[in-house]
Amino acid sequence: MKLNEVVPWGRTLEEYKLMFNLSEADLNAKIIGCGDGPASFNAEMTKKGYSVVSIDPVYQFSAEQIRQRVLDTYEPIISQVKQNAERYIWNKFCTRVLSLF
């Protein structure tokens, strides 16, 4: 995949659990998400009563600006993933981030 600029993208709680092999003990620790973009991880964790603080330069923008940027970059990213599907080893690819907006 070739990106000429930083694009906002995020992951869900389930994806983080799989990617980082997070245990229940890990989830119960205080977590800081650095550069985690518009991920639903923090929102899902907070809703479940866990402690997460997210820090990302993207948060200087309004929710509407972030939403628009995700929409603007969605198609180029998804099309490149589809074109290069054989180069990925992911068994899941979630686009649920759009449902946050």
C-alpha positions as CSV (number, residue, x, y, z in Angstrom):
1,M,0.0,0.0,0.0
2,K,1.3,3.4,-0.9
3,L,0.1,6.4,1.1
4,N,1.4,9.9,0.3
5,E,0.2,11.4,3.6
6,V,-1.0,10.3,7.0
7,V,-4.6,9.0,7.0
8,P,-6.9,8.6,10.0
9,W,-7.7,4.9,10.6
10,G,-8.6,3.0,13.7
11,R,-9.4,-0.4,15.1
12,T,-12.0,-1.9,17.4
13,L,-11.6,-3.4,20.8
14,E,-11.8,-6.9,19.3
15,E,-9.1,-6.1,16.8
16,Y,-6.8,-4.7,19.5
17,K,-7.4,-7.8,21.6
18,L,-6.4,-10.0,18.7
19,M,-3.5,-7.9,17.5
20,F,-1.9,-7.5,20.9
21,N,-3.1,-10.7,22.5
22,L,-4.7,-8.7,25.3
23,S,-5.7,-10.7,28.4
24,E,-8.3,-9.7,30.9
25,A,-5.5,-8.6,33.2
26,D,-4.2,-6.3,30.4
27,L,-7.7,-4.8,29.8
28,N,-8.0,-4.1,33.6
29,A,-4.7,-2.1,33.6
30,K,-4.6,1.6,32.9
31,I,-4.0,1.9,29.1
32,I,-2.7,4.8,27.1
33,G,-3.4,4.7,23.3
34,C,-0.8,6.7,21.4
35,G,-1.4,7.6,17.9
36,D,-4.5,5.4,17.8
37,G,-6.5,7.6,15.5
38,P,-10.2,7.4,15.3
39,A,-10.3,3.9,16.8
40,S,-13.4,2.7,18.6
41,F,-11.1,0.9,21.1
42,N,-11.3,3.7,23.7
43,A,-15.0,4.2,23.4
44,E,-15.7,0.5,23.7
45,M,-13.4,0.1,26.6
46,T,-14.8,3.1,28.4
47,K,-18.3,1.9,27.9
48,K,-17.3,-1.4,29.6
49,G,-15.8,0.5,32.5
50,Y,-12.1,0.1,31.7
51,S,-9.5,2.9,31.9
52,V,-8.1,4.2,28.6
53,V,-6.7,7.5,27.6
54,S,-6.1,8.2,23.9
55,I,-3.5,10.7,22.6
56,D,-3.3,11.5,18.9
57,P,-2.7,14.7,16.9
58,V,-5.9,14.0,15.0
59,Y,-7.9,15.1,18.1
60,Q,-7.1,18.7,17.4
61,F,-9.8,18.4,14.7
62,S,-13.5,18.4,15.2
63,A,-15.5,15.1,15.0
64,E,-16.9,16.3,11.7
65,Q,-13.5,17.1,10.3
66,I,-12.2,13.7,11.3
67,R,-15.3,12.0,9.9
68,Q,-14.8,13.8,6.5
69,R,-11.2,12.9,6.3
70,V,-12.0,9.2,7.0
71,L,-14.7,9.4,4.3
72,D,-12.2,11.1,1.9
73,T,-9.5,8.4,2.4
74,Y,-11.7,5.4,2.8
75,E,-12.0,4.4,-0.9
76,P,-8.3,4.8,-1.8
77,I,-7.3,2.7,1.2
78,I,-9.9,-0.1,0.7
79,S,-9.1,-0.3,-3.0
80,Q,-5.4,-0.7,-2.3
81,V,-6.1,-3.4,0.2
82,K,-8.3,-5.2,-2.3
83,Q,-5.7,-4.8,-5.0
84,N,-3.0,-6.2,-2.8
85,A,-5.1,-8.7,-0.8
86,E,-2.5,-11.5,-1.3
87,R,0.1,-9.4,0.5
88,Y,-1.9,-9.2,3.8
89,I,-2.0,-11.9,6.5
90,W,-4.9,-10.4,8.3
91,N,-7.8,-12.8,8.8
92,K,-10.0,-9.9,9.8
93,F,-10.4,-6.4,8.4
94,C,-12.8,-4.2,10.2
95,T,-14.3,-1.0,8.8
96,R,-16.6,-0.3,11.8
97,V,-14.8,2.9,12.5
98,L,-17.2,4.7,10.3
99,S,-20.1,3.8,12.6
100,L,-18.6,6.0,15.3
101,F,-19.6,9.1,13.3
